[in-house]
Amino acid sequence: MAGGSAEAGIAVQPADIREVVVVGLGTMGAGIAEILARSGRSVVVVEANGNALARGLATLHASLDKAVARGRLTHADKARIIARIRAADSLAGGAAAADLVIEAVAESAELKRAVFAELDLACRPGTILATNTSSLSVTALAAGTRHPDRVAGLHFFNPAPVMKLVEVVSTVLTAPGTTETLAGLVRALGKTPVQVGDRAGFVVNPLLLAYLNHAVRLLDAGYATGGDIDKAATSGVGLPMGPLALLDLIGLDTSLSILEALKAEFGGSRFTPAPLLRRLAEAGLTGRKAGRGFYEYQHQSVHAARADDPVDHLASQPPSLVLLIEDGPADLTSAITAAGIGVVRPPAAEADLILVAASPARSVLDAALACPSPADAVGIHLVGPHGARPALAELVITHLTKASAVAAAVALAAKLGLDSVTTRDRPGFLTAAMTYPHLNDAAAMVQDGYASAADIDTAMMLGCGYPRGPLEMLDDIGPAVVAGVLSAMHASCGDPAFVPAPLLVEHAAAGTRFR
């Protein structure tokens, strides 16, 4: 290969990578082959199974046809791209001349080790070997080769032609020049590289799956309904999809498998699969592909596995008079009166609804017990994406709250033009209880040297469609606020996963930002 050796510390230039072999022509392999061929490189696709090869080539053609139909490619462009791709049923069909080989076979450690053993014999010493694994050890694959300094991870996201993120994974054996070459190649392909160390799941999967798994735990524990959990993520945080809907899209069986791999490496409750997730996966209710998971897709209705709705779907008119107790920072008086509803404050006792403007670090029950009628008290906490007007009212119910009071609070929120979710009186309520541990995980990643704060944010925005990265979210909320709520969550349940990361505590104490 031109450009010198990684051992000498000289990075091969991306332009020197002209011949590429893609091993495995599933959905990911077909997408990766398309990207490489679009860039003008010659690509050999290796697939031993004839049926899989035919399906992979059909997937590739369909993707290019879609681009032609949308005016992004001409028929001549497509013909040139296809001409750069050659199919083979064995590595002998092209690996010897390859500058780079990307392995994209099924996510099996045994299968990937067998492929790398063949590559070690078939490729010349200068060839870079990359794996598209999403959760397996790149180090273990590299250690079994004669030139582990030339082995790295190159984790594309599905669909590869569309998704901009590629995680470039280095091991303790990878030469810096190898990583630099692959990062440069990713940029040349029009993608954004994020450089990470070899730890299970890299950046995106540990952050995403821990968050999704925790959402299932909240559902299973009866914090809120499945619909309200997803609404809190979209309306309250501004994420493009709720966690339960996203699990259905990914596949509950796939998510369970990734969590088990993460659990094996890291341990802890964040990666221990939620019992409900395991039960649904074992029952074959794996999400959209099965027609049923957390949601029922044949009829677009919520699946019965969700928690019971704390509000018994009582029809209610907005209250005429609200007794407002401000136990938190929100000033609701002007909004409520502007809606034509009267507001009184303690020590007044007569009202249609007792509303406690609450803080997620404090219990609503304490304020409710000081009321003349605790059963009529509902907590309210307004949330919304940073910089936007609050769009969501979290309605917090204690074990004393009667259903008619909650129904009145729901009607009040609608009168104020707010979405609403109902949640139990636990630290963090719903939105913070779901997302603050997620932000804490991101802070711990920075602390542990996983990747930079900027790269973590980039990975989650490009890989998961986040409008802002988790560390930017944390900065906007305030490290001290997040640490305070996490400490309250830890004090309430004792789970070590909710202890604020030391780096988060330092930023909270110093009043500094991560970005």
matplotlib code that plots the C-alpha trace (Angstrom):
import matplotlib.pyplot as plt

x = [0.0, 1.3, 2.0, 4.3, 3.5, 1.5, 4.5, 6.6, 3.8, 3.0, -0.7, -1.8, -3.8, -7.5, -6.9, -4.6, -7.4, -8.7, -9.5, -11.9, -13.4, -16.7, -17.3, -21.0, -23.8, -26.6, -28.3, -25.3, -22.8, -24.8, -25.1, -21.3, -20.5, -22.8, -21.1, -17.6, -18.6, -20.3, -16.9, -15.2, -13.5, -13.5, -15.4, -15.5, -18.5, -17.9, -20.9, -20.6, -24.4, -25.8, -29.3, -27.8, -25.7, -28.8, -30.7, -27.8, -27.3, -31.1, -30.9, -28.1, -29.9, -33.1, -31.2, -29.6, -33.0, -34.5, -31.8, -32.4, -36.1, -35.5, -33.2, -30.1, -28.4, -28.8, -29.1, -25.6, -24.4, -26.0, -24.4, -20.9, -21.5, -22.6, -19.6, -17.3, -18.8, -17.8, -19.3, -17.3, -18.2, -14.8, -12.0, -9.8, -11.8, -10.2, -8.7, -5.1, -5.2, -7.3, -6.1, -8.9, -11.3, -14.5, -16.1, -19.9, -21.0, -23.6, -22.9, -21.3, -17.9, -17.2, -18.1, -16.1, -13.0, -13.2, -13.4, -10.5, -8.4, -9.1, -8.3, -5.0, -3.9, -5.5, -4.4, -1.0, 0.6, -0.3, -4.0, -6.1, -8.8, -11.9, -15.0, -18.4, -19.3, -21.6, -21.0, -18.2, -14.6, -12.4, -9.4, -10.1, -10.4, -7.2, -5.2, -5.8, -4.1, -0.5, -0.8, -3.0, -1.8, -3.7, -7.0, -9.8, -13.5, -15.5, -19.0, -21.5, -25.1, -28.2, -29.1, -25.5, -26.0, -28.2, -26.7, -23.8, -22.1, -19.3, -17.6, -13.9, -12.8, -9.1, -7.8, -4.7, -3.0, -4.1, -1.4, -2.3, -1.8, -4.5, -7.0, -6.1, -6.4, -9.9, -11.1, -9.9, -11.6, -14.9, -14.6, -13.8, -17.0, -19.0, -19.5, -18.6, -16.1, -16.2, -13.0, -13.6, -11.8, -12.7, -15.3, -18.5, -21.0, -18.6, -20.5, -24.0, -25.1, -24.2, -25.8, -28.9, -29.6, -29.2, -31.7, -34.2, -33.9, -34.6, -37.7, -39.0, -38.2, -40.3, -43.2, -42.9, -42.8, -46.0, -44.4, -46.6, -48.2, -46.2, -47.8, -47.0, -43.4, -43.0, -44.8, -42.4, -39.4, -40.8, -42.8, -40.7, -37.2, -37.6, -36.3, -37.5, -39.1, -40.1, -38.0, -40.7, -41.5, -37.8, -37.4, -40.2, -38.4, -34.9, -36.4, -36.8, -34.8, -31.9, -32.0, -32.0, -29.0, -27.0, -27.9, -26.7, -23.3, -23.1, -24.0, -21.3, -18.7, -19.9, -22.3, -24.7, -28.4, -28.3, -27.5, -29.5, -32.4, -35.7, -37.9, -40.7, -38.3, -37.2, -40.7, -41.9, -38.9, -39.2, -42.9, -42.0, -43.4, -40.3, -41.8, -42.7, -41.2, -43.5, -46.5, -46.5, -44.3, -45.0, -47.5, -49.9, -49.1, -51.9, -54.3, -52.0, -53.1, -51.1, -50.2, -51.8, -48.3, -48.2, -49.0, -52.5, -53.4, -53.5, -56.3, -59.4, -60.1, -62.6, -64.1, -63.7, -64.2, -61.4, -61.7, -63.2, -61.0, -57.5, -55.7, -52.1, -49.2, -45.9, -43.4, -41.2, -39.9, -42.8, -45.1, -48.4, -50.7, -50.7, -51.1, -54.1, -55.8, -55.3, -57.3, -60.2, -59.7, -59.6, -56.5, -56.3, -53.4, -53.1, -54.6, -57.7, -59.3, -62.1, -61.2, -62.1, -58.5, -55.3, -52.3, -48.8, -46.1, -43.5, -39.7, -38.5, -36.0, -38.8, -41.9, -45.4, -46.8, -45.2, -47.0, -50.2, -50.3, -50.3, -53.5, -57.0, -57.8, -54.7, -56.8, -57.5, -53.8, -52.0, -48.4, -47.6, -44.2, -43.7, -41.0, -39.9, -36.8, -34.3, -35.1, -38.6, -41.8, -42.8, -44.9, -45.6, -47.2, -46.1, -49.0, -47.7, -50.0, -49.5, -51.0, -53.7, -54.7, -58.2, -58.8, -61.3, -58.6, -56.2, -58.8, -59.4, -55.7, -55.6, -58.4, -56.6, -53.4, -55.4, -57.0, -53.5, -52.5, -50.2, -49.7, -49.8, -48.5, -49.3, -46.6, -46.1, -44.6, -41.0, -37.8, -37.4, -41.1, -41.1, -39.0, -36.0, -36.2, -35.9, -33.3, -31.0, -29.4, -28.8, -27.0, -25.1, -24.0, -22.6, -20.7, -19.2, -18.1, -16.2, -14.7, -13.6, -11.9, -14.4, -14.5, -14.6, -17.8, -18.0, -17.7, -20.3, -22.7, -22.0, -22.5, -25.9, -27.1, -26.0, -26.6, -29.9, -31.3, -31.0, -31.6, -28.9, -26.3, -26.7, -23.8, -25.2, -28.6, -26.8, -25.2, -28.5, -30.3, -27.3, -25.0, -26.0, -29.7, -29.0, -26.7, -29.3, -32.2, -29.9, -28.9, -32.6, -33.2, -30.3, -31.5, -35.0, -34.1, -30.5, -29.5, -25.8, -26.5, -28.1, -25.1, -23.8, -20.6, -17.6, -17.0, -20.6, -20.2, -17.1, -18.8, -21.8, -19.5, -17.5, -20.4, -18.7, -20.0, -19.0, -19.0]
y = [0.0, 3.4, 6.1, 4.2, 2.1, 2.6, 1.1, 4.1, 6.4, 7.6, 7.5, 6.2, 8.9, 8.1, 8.7, 5.7, 3.4, 2.5, -1.2, -2.2, -5.6, -5.8, -9.2, -9.9, -8.5, -8.1, -4.7, -3.1, -4.6, -3.6, 0.0, 0.2, -1.1, 1.5, 4.3, 3.2, 2.7, 6.1, 7.6, 6.2, 3.2, -0.3, -2.7, -6.5, -7.8, -11.2, -13.3, -17.1, -17.7, -17.3, -16.3, -13.7, -12.4, -12.0, -10.2, -7.9, -6.9, -6.3, -4.1, -2.1, -1.7, -0.7, 2.0, 3.4, 3.3, 5.3, 7.9, 8.1, 8.5, 11.4, 13.1, 12.6, 10.4, 10.0, 6.6, 7.1, 7.7, 4.5, 2.5, 3.9, 3.0, -0.6, -1.0, -0.4, -3.4, -7.0, -9.9, -12.9, -16.0, -16.2, -14.0, -15.5, -13.4, -10.0, -9.8, -10.2, -6.8, -4.9, -1.7, -2.1, -4.9, -4.1, -7.1, -6.8, -10.4, -11.3, -10.1, -13.4, -13.4, -16.9, -16.0, -12.8, -14.5, -17.1, -14.3, -12.5, -15.7, -16.0, -12.4, -12.8, -15.4, -13.8, -10.2, -8.6, -7.1, -3.5, -4.1, -2.4, -4.7, -3.1, -4.6, -3.1, -4.7, -2.7, -4.5, -7.1, -6.7, -5.2, -6.0, -9.7, -9.7, -7.8, -9.9, -13.0, -11.4, -11.1, -7.4, -6.1, -2.6, -2.5, -3.6, -1.2, -0.8, 1.1, 1.1, 2.5, 3.1, 1.8, 2.8, 3.4, 5.5, 7.9, 8.0, 10.4, 9.0, 6.4, 5.3, 4.8, 2.4, 2.0, -0.7, -0.7, -2.5, -0.1, 2.1, 5.9, 6.0, 3.3, 5.4, 8.6, 6.9, 5.5, 8.8, 10.6, 8.0, 8.5, 12.2, 11.5, 9.4, 12.4, 11.0, 12.3, 10.2, 10.0, 8.4, 6.1, 3.5, -0.2, -0.7, -2.6, -0.7, 2.2, 5.5, 5.3, 1.9, 2.2, 5.6, 4.8, 1.3, 2.2, 5.1, 2.8, 0.1, 2.6, 3.7, 0.1, -0.1, 3.1, 1.5, -1.8, 0.0, 1.9, 5.4, 6.3, 4.8, 3.8, 6.7, 9.2, 7.9, 8.5, 11.8, 13.0, 12.3, 14.0, 17.0, 17.4, 16.8, 17.4, 14.0, 12.7, 9.5, 8.2, 5.4, 2.6, 3.4, 3.4, 0.0, -1.3, 0.1, -1.3, -4.6, -5.8, -9.0, -6.9, -4.5, -7.4, -8.9, -5.6, -5.0, -8.5, -7.7, -4.4, -6.1, -8.7, -5.9, -3.2, -4.8, -2.6, -2.0, 0.3, -2.6, -5.3, -5.9, -4.8, -7.9, -6.5, -6.2, -9.7, -11.1, -9.4, -10.5, -14.1, -14.0, -13.0, -9.5, -7.9, -4.7, -3.4, -6.4, -8.7, -6.3, -6.0, -4.9, -2.0, -0.9, -2.9, -2.1, -3.8, -1.4, 1.4, 1.0, 0.7, -2.8, -4.2, -4.7, -1.0, 0.1, 1.0, 4.6, 6.4, 8.6, 6.5, 8.4, 10.5, 13.3, 16.6, 20.4, 22.7, 23.8, 27.3, 28.0, 26.6, 26.7, 27.2, 26.2, 27.2, 24.6, 25.0, 27.7, 28.0, 31.0, 29.7, 32.4, 34.6, 31.6, 30.2, 33.6, 34.4, 31.2, 32.6, 30.4, 31.9, 31.4, 31.5, 30.8, 29.4, 29.9, 29.8, 26.4, 26.4, 25.4, 23.0, 21.8, 22.0, 22.5, 22.2, 23.8, 21.2, 20.7, 17.3, 17.1, 17.3, 15.2, 16.6, 14.5, 16.8, 19.8, 17.8, 16.7, 20.4, 21.0, 20.9, 18.0, 16.0, 13.9, 16.9, 17.9, 17.3, 18.3, 20.2, 20.7, 22.4, 21.2, 21.7, 21.7, 24.4, 27.8, 26.9, 27.7, 24.8, 22.4, 19.7, 19.6, 16.7, 16.0, 14.4, 12.1, 10.8, 7.7, 9.8, 11.7, 10.9, 10.3, 13.2, 15.6, 14.2, 14.5, 18.1, 18.8, 17.2, 19.5, 22.5, 21.7, 21.4, 24.7, 26.2, 24.8, 22.2, 18.5, 16.6, 13.3, 11.8, 10.4, 9.0, 11.2, 10.0, 12.1, 13.3, 12.8, 11.4, 13.5, 14.0, 10.5, 9.2, 11.6, 12.8, 9.3, 9.4, 12.7, 11.3, 8.4, 10.8, 12.8, 9.5, 8.7, 11.9, 11.3, 7.8, 8.9, 7.2, 10.1, 13.9, 15.8, 17.2, 13.7, 12.2, 14.9, 14.5, 10.8, 11.1, 13.8, 12.0, 8.4, 8.9, 12.1, 14.1, 17.8, 18.5, 16.2, 14.9, 17.1, 20.2, 19.3, 18.9, 22.3, 23.9, 22.4, 23.1, 20.5, 21.5, 20.9, 17.5, 16.4, 17.5, 15.5, 12.4, 12.6, 12.7, 9.7, 7.8, 8.6, 7.4, 4.0, 3.3, 2.4, 3.3, 4.0, 7.3, 8.6, 11.7, 11.0, 12.7, 14.9, 16.0, 16.9, 18.9, 20.9, 21.5, 22.8, 25.0, 26.2, 25.2, 23.6, 20.5, 22.2]
z = [0.0, -0.9, 1.8, 4.2, 7.2, 10.4, 12.3, 11.2, 12.3, 8.8, 8.1, 4.7, 3.0, 2.3, -1.4, -1.3, -0.4, -3.8, -3.6, -0.8, 0.1, 2.0, 3.7, 4.2, 2.1, 4.5, 4.9, 6.4, 4.0, 1.0, 2.4, 3.0, -0.4, -2.0, -0.1, -1.1, -4.8, -4.9, -3.8, -6.9, -5.2, -6.5, -4.3, -4.0, -2.1, -0.6, 0.4, 0.5, 0.6, -2.8, -1.6, 0.7, -2.1, -4.3, -1.6, -0.8, -4.5, -4.7, -1.7, -3.2, -6.5, -4.8, -2.8, -6.0, -7.8, -5.0, -5.4, -9.1, -8.6, -6.2, -8.6, -6.5, -9.1, -12.9, -14.6, -15.9, -12.3, -11.1, -14.0, -13.1, -9.4, -10.2, -12.6, -9.6, -7.6, -8.2, -6.3, -5.1, -3.0, -1.2, 0.0, -2.7, -5.1, -4.2, -0.7, -1.9, -3.7, -1.1, 0.6, 3.1, 4.2, 6.1, 7.8, 8.1, 8.8, 11.4, 15.0, 16.2, 17.9, 16.5, 13.0, 13.0, 14.4, 11.6, 9.0, 10.5, 10.5, 6.8, 6.2, 8.0, 5.4, 2.3, 2.7, 2.4, 5.5, 4.6, 4.3, 7.0, 8.5, 9.9, 11.6, 11.6, 14.9, 17.2, 20.5, 20.2, 21.2, 18.4, 20.6, 20.7, 16.9, 16.4, 18.9, 16.8, 13.7, 12.6, 12.3, 15.1, 14.6, 11.3, 12.8, 14.0, 14.2, 11.6, 12.9, 10.4, 11.3, 9.6, 6.9, 6.0, 2.9, 4.9, 8.4, 8.8, 11.9, 11.8, 15.1, 14.4, 17.2, 18.2, 20.4, 22.7, 19.7, 16.9, 15.4, 15.4, 11.7, 11.2, 13.1, 11.3, 7.9, 8.7, 10.1, 7.0, 4.8, 6.7, 6.0, 2.3, 2.2, 3.3, 6.8, 10.3, 12.3, 16.1, 17.5, 20.5, 22.5, 22.3, 25.0, 24.6, 22.5, 21.9, 22.5, 21.1, 22.3, 26.0, 26.2, 24.2, 25.5, 29.2, 28.7, 26.8, 29.4, 32.2, 30.5, 30.5, 34.2, 34.8, 32.8, 34.7, 38.0, 37.2, 37.1, 34.1, 31.0, 28.0, 26.0, 28.7, 28.9, 25.2, 25.3, 28.1, 25.9, 22.8, 24.3, 27.4, 26.1, 22.4, 21.3, 17.9, 19.3, 22.6, 24.1, 24.0, 20.3, 19.6, 21.2, 19.0, 16.0, 16.9, 17.9, 21.5, 20.8, 19.3, 22.2, 24.7, 23.0, 23.1, 26.8, 27.7, 26.0, 27.8, 31.1, 30.6, 30.3, 32.6, 35.1, 37.1, 37.0, 33.9, 31.6, 33.4, 31.1, 32.5, 33.3, 31.0, 28.1, 28.5, 28.9, 25.7, 23.7, 24.9, 23.9, 20.4, 20.8, 19.4, 18.1, 14.6, 12.8, 14.8, 14.6, 18.3, 21.1, 23.5, 20.9, 18.7, 15.0, 13.2, 14.8, 16.0, 19.6, 22.7, 23.7, 26.9, 28.5, 29.4, 32.9, 33.9, 33.4, 36.9, 35.5, 35.0, 31.8, 33.6, 31.6, 33.4, 32.9, 34.0, 37.6, 38.2, 41.3, 42.0, 45.3, 44.2, 46.4, 45.0, 46.3, 43.2, 40.9, 38.5, 38.6, 37.3, 38.5, 35.5, 33.1, 35.0, 35.5, 31.8, 31.0, 33.0, 36.1, 39.6, 41.8, 45.6, 47.9, 51.4, 53.9, 51.7, 51.9, 49.4, 45.8, 43.0, 42.7, 44.9, 42.6, 44.0, 41.7, 42.5, 42.1, 40.9, 43.8, 46.4, 47.3, 46.5, 49.3, 52.0, 50.5, 50.0, 53.6, 54.7, 52.6, 54.0, 51.6, 50.5, 48.2, 46.1, 45.7, 42.4, 41.7, 38.5, 36.9, 33.6, 31.3, 27.7, 25.4, 26.4, 25.0, 24.2, 26.0, 28.3, 26.3, 28.8, 32.3, 34.5, 36.8, 39.9, 41.9, 45.4, 46.8, 48.3, 45.2, 43.9, 40.2, 39.9, 41.0, 38.4, 35.7, 36.7, 36.5, 33.0, 31.9, 33.4, 31.5, 28.3, 29.0, 29.3, 25.9, 27.4, 26.8, 30.0, 31.5, 34.9, 37.0, 40.5, 43.3, 43.0, 42.8, 39.2, 38.5, 34.9, 32.5, 34.8, 36.2, 32.7, 31.3, 34.1, 34.6, 30.8, 31.1, 34.1, 31.9, 29.3, 32.0, 33.2, 29.7, 29.5, 32.9, 32.0, 28.7, 26.4, 24.1, 24.2, 25.3, 21.7, 20.1, 22.5, 21.6, 17.9, 18.1, 19.8, 17.4, 14.2, 15.4, 17.2, 15.8, 19.0, 18.5, 21.1, 22.6, 26.1, 27.5, 25.9, 27.5, 30.8, 30.5, 29.6, 32.6, 34.9, 36.4, 39.9, 39.1, 37.5, 40.4, 42.9, 41.4, 40.9, 44.6, 45.5, 43.3, 44.9, 48.4, 47.5, 46.0, 46.8, 43.3, 42.8, 39.1, 40.3, 42.2, 40.3, 38.4, 40.2, 37.2, 37.2, 40.9, 40.1, 37.4, 39.7, 42.5, 40.1, 38.1, 34.9, 31.7, 29.8, 26.4]

ax = plt.figure().add_subplot(projection="3d")
ax.plot(x, y, z, "-o")
ax.set_aspect("equal")
plt.show()
